């Protein structure tokens, strides 16, 4: 199980990052969001780590947030979240 835990940590670090969207005032840390990036072909649940809401005259209302992928360490067939699109490390 140690190897699987190390894989989970590596995947979290590899897919963690920042996302910018048009203003989303209800977003807050520890919310779950579903990412469907057709450009990079990445889909799945992620946990919002931190959020920044910015309002400016040039770009309007923008929300940026740091996301950590939701990775389950279990068998794909036993995973309820996997059936709705979560990242899964077997």
ChimeraX attribute file (.defattr): number of C-alpha atoms within 10 A of each C-alpha:
attribute: neighborCount
match mode: 1-to-1
recipient: residues
	/A:1	7
	/A:2	7
	/A:3	7
	/A:4	13
	/A:5	13
	/A:6	11
	/A:7	16
	/A:8	21
	/A:9	11
	/A:10	12
	/A:11	18
	/A:12	18
	/A:13	12
	/A:14	11
	/A:15	15
	/A:16	18
	/A:17	13
	/A:18	14
	/A:19	13
	/A:20	14
	/A:21	11
	/A:22	13
	/A:23	16
	/A:24	15
	/A:25	12
	/A:26	7
	/A:27	18
	/A:28	15
	/A:29	14
	/A:30	14
	/A:31	13
	/A:32	17
	/A:33	16
	/A:34	15
	/A:35	17
	/A:36	13
	/A:37	10
	/A:38	8
	/A:39	6
	/A:40	7
	/A:41	8
	/A:42	11
	/A:43	15
	/A:44	19
	/A:45	22
	/A:46	23
	/A:47	19
	/A:48	22
	/A:49	17
	/A:50	16
	/A:51	20
	/A:52	16
	/A:53	17
	/A:54	13
	/A:55	11
	/A:56	8
	/A:57	6
	/A:58	6
	/A:59	9
	/A:60	10
	/A:61	15
	/A:62	16
	/A:63	18
	/A:64	18
	/A:65	20
	/A:66	17
	/A:67	25
	/A:68	23
	/A:69	26
	/A:70	26
	/A:71	22
	/A:72	17
	/A:73	16
	/A:74	13
	/A:75	11
	/A:76	16
	/A:77	9
	/A:78	9
	/A:79	14
	/A:80	10
	/A:81	16
	/A:82	19
	/A:83	10
	/A:84	11
	/A:85	15
	/A:86	21
	/A:87	23
	/A:88	20
	/A:89	16
	/A:90	13
